Amino acid sequence: MSTPPTGPAPVVATGPRWPVLALVGLLLLAAGAAGGWLARGVTDTAVAAPAPAPVVATTVPPTSTVPPAPVAGPPIVPATSTTAGDGPELGRSEGDRRGYGARQPTEIDGGSDRGLVTGITWEDWGEDRATGRGTALYRPGDEPDARGVQDRATVVAFDLGDCDGEEAYRRVTWYFPQHGESFRESEAQDICD
């Protein structure tokens, strides 16, 4: 048989235990948070504010009202004829000069004095006078090419007749109506000689 324990009897609390447990939990939580601050080197209870983001200044170059100079070299352009078959040609073929001898050409090479018209769309092709719209180098007055800008041009093909046995427009010109220019028959190129 065993002997009963000796000494005073254990004390049993009779009130609620949750306030004591809550206090212990808060103390443990506070100790853990304080340990985290100390581990990071923070000794004050205030949290340091983050450093402001750096301000990066950018400089935008001023815009210019002077149009850019044209790019040297021939432009990339579509094929010289939009339709094949019936209808008059534009003059007669002139070697490597684009547009001549073609029906409804999308580009015309006017040579060194007139330049190149590209992206031409035509109206009334086959009538006595055909009008097209395209893009060409506009030079105000007698300015050199370097001062010119690409702009919309009106193209007129006229003088429909025989050109080396083929029906063709025998004269062509272009101008810039938005710059006060107008159609002048006297400035047209003879493209059937």
C-alpha angles and dihedrals in degrees: 000000000000126000120239117248117268128222136056119331117255117264113240118202115228102192130080116289102202097090090057092047092048091051092050091049093052092049091051091048092050091048091052093050092048090050090053092053092048091050089056093047097252111140100170122073092229116093114237114242116242117255113260117258113261116259113235115202118206126197118217114202114237117261120245128223090205110097117237120263115260117265114255119245132042116310122243104257138171125257116300097242128047096189135032129203126033128030135064124301126230103255116298130308112276106194112261096355106115125233102024117116089019130113114240094348116205090211136030126197107214094184129241095315097048105027128207130313114204137183094030119179116189136216124197096008107181095031121108089269127025123198125202138179123219144135125275141159111278115203116186110228112326095330117149119257091259089067093048127101133206109255142159114283133192113225123201123193114188146145094080112202146101118329114179091329095314129100106249147150103259099196134040137178139164135205143174111247092181087065094051096265123136139189112290117183090198091064095053121116119241101230099177108068 
